[in-house]
Amino acid sequence: MAVPSPAPVAPATPPPVPPFERFYTTHAPEVLRLLRRRLGAQAAEDAFQETFLRALRAYPGLRHGEHLRAWALTIASRVAIDLLRRPGSADEPPDELVALDDEPAYRQLAHLTDGLPPTERAAVVLRYGYDLPYEAIAAALGSSPDAARQAASSGVRRLRRTHASKEKP
């Protein structure tokens, strides 16, 4: 008895590329938030313009409209990296660190980090709340980048243990 073979499935066609204006209005707020968190408000404005200038130049070459959010955020991340690599910019902290929802990151994380020792709490908040590199965290803590990395790692481990023990019945 012959087993019928399944009907061939046609590959799904990716969505078409939307007009650039729609792409811009859809992704601009998120791109600006990312850049403000990484660079501070002043530098983020310039990086925002550079991000969408690069996107506009590459937009005609897009073959489909899939993953446009990820594409825009990747461009923004690379622009931020380029700005931070410029001579002199590594020593200058962002002019202001912006958190989402108009609440500072340290306050957003307070319910989790209040039980941590001060150094671990600071390292966790600066790394995961403000997305700072370990070199900047080390400068804030008055330690080495390795010590800052260790403090953040220890803090996260402690948070995981605390969280896991609260979940057990």
N, C-alpha and C positions, 0 to 999 in steps of 0.2 A: 504494500500500500504506500503510495507516494505521499510525502508530507508536503503540503503547499508552502512555497517559500513566501516570506512576507513581501508585501508590495514595497518597492523602493521608495524611500522617503526623500523628498526634495529638500535640499539645504535651505534653511531659513534665510531670507534675504535681510540683510542688515537695514536698519532705518536710514532714511536719506539724511544728508547733512542739512540741518536747518539754516535759515539765513543767519548771517553773522550777528545781526542786531538781536535776534532771539537768543542766540548762544550767549551773547554779552549780558543781556538782562537776566538770564537764568543763572549764570555762574559768577557774575561780578561780586555780589555780596560775600559769598563764601571765599573767593579768592582774596578779597580785601581783608577779611577776618584772619585768614592764614598769614598773610603778609604782616599785618599789625602785630600778631602774636610773635612772629619771628624777628621782626625788625624794629618795631615801635611805630608810632603813628606817622612821624615825619618821613622816615625813609620808606614806609609802606606806600605812600602816595606815588613816589617816583617808581617804585618797583611794580606797582599796580599798572601804571601806564606802560612800562616796558613789557610786562606780561601780556597785555592785550595787543600791543604792537607786534610782538613775536607771534602771537596766535593769529592775528590778521594776516601776517605775511605767509604763514603756513596753511591757512584755512582753505585756499583754493585747491591744495593738493590732497585734502582729505577724501577718502574713498567712501566713507559711510559715517553715520552719526552715532555710532556706538561709543560708549565710554568717554564722552566729551568732558564730563566732570573731572574724571581722573586725568585726562589730558591737560585740562586747564590748570589743575592743582600741581601737576608735574612741572609745567612751565613756570608757575609761580615759585615753586620750591627751588628750581634751578636759578631763577633770577635772584632769589634771596641768597642762595649760596654764592653766586657771583658777586653780589654786593658785599657780603661778609668777607670774601677773600681779598677784596681790594686792600691795598696797603693802608694801615691806620685804622681801618674799621673794626678790627678784632679787639682793639683796646677800648673802643667806645661802646658802652652798653646802650641798648635801645633807650630813646628818650622817655618812653613810658611803656610799661608792659600792659597790654590790653587783654582783658578777660571777656569771655562771652557773657551775655546776659547782664552786663553792667555790674557784675559782682566779681571782685578780685579772685584770682585762682586760689589764693591761700584760704579764703573764706569758703569757696566751693569745696575744698578738700578738708576743711577743719574737722568735720564729723568723722573722717577716717584717720587723720593724722594726729589728733589731739593726744593720743596715748603714746606716741613715739618720743624717744629722747630728742632734745632740741636739734642736734646736728643732723640726725636722720630725718626729722620732720622737715627741716629747711632744705635738705638735699632732695627729698622726694617732691616737695612743692615746687622747687625751682626747676627740677628736671621734667616732671610730668605735668605740672600746672602751667609753667611758663615756657616749657620746651627749650630750656637753655642748655648749651653745651657744657660738658664737664669742666672745661677750662674756666668758664664764667662762674660756675658754681664754686669751683675751688677758690677763685678770687673773692667771692662773697663770704665763704667760710674761713678764709685765711689758711687754706690747706693746699695740697697738691691735687691735680686732676684724678690721680689714682685713688686718693683718699676720698674725694668727692664721689667718685663712682662706687666705691665700697660703701659709703654711707647711704647712698641711694639704694643700692642693692640690699643692704641689711634692713633698711626701712621697708622695702617692698616685701622681703621675706617675712618680716615681723607682721606686716599687715595681712599677708596671706595666712599665716598661722592663726592670727586673731580671728580673721574672717571664717576660716575653716572650723575653728572650735565653736563659733557661734552657730554654725549651720548644723552641727551634730546634735541629734536629739538626746 
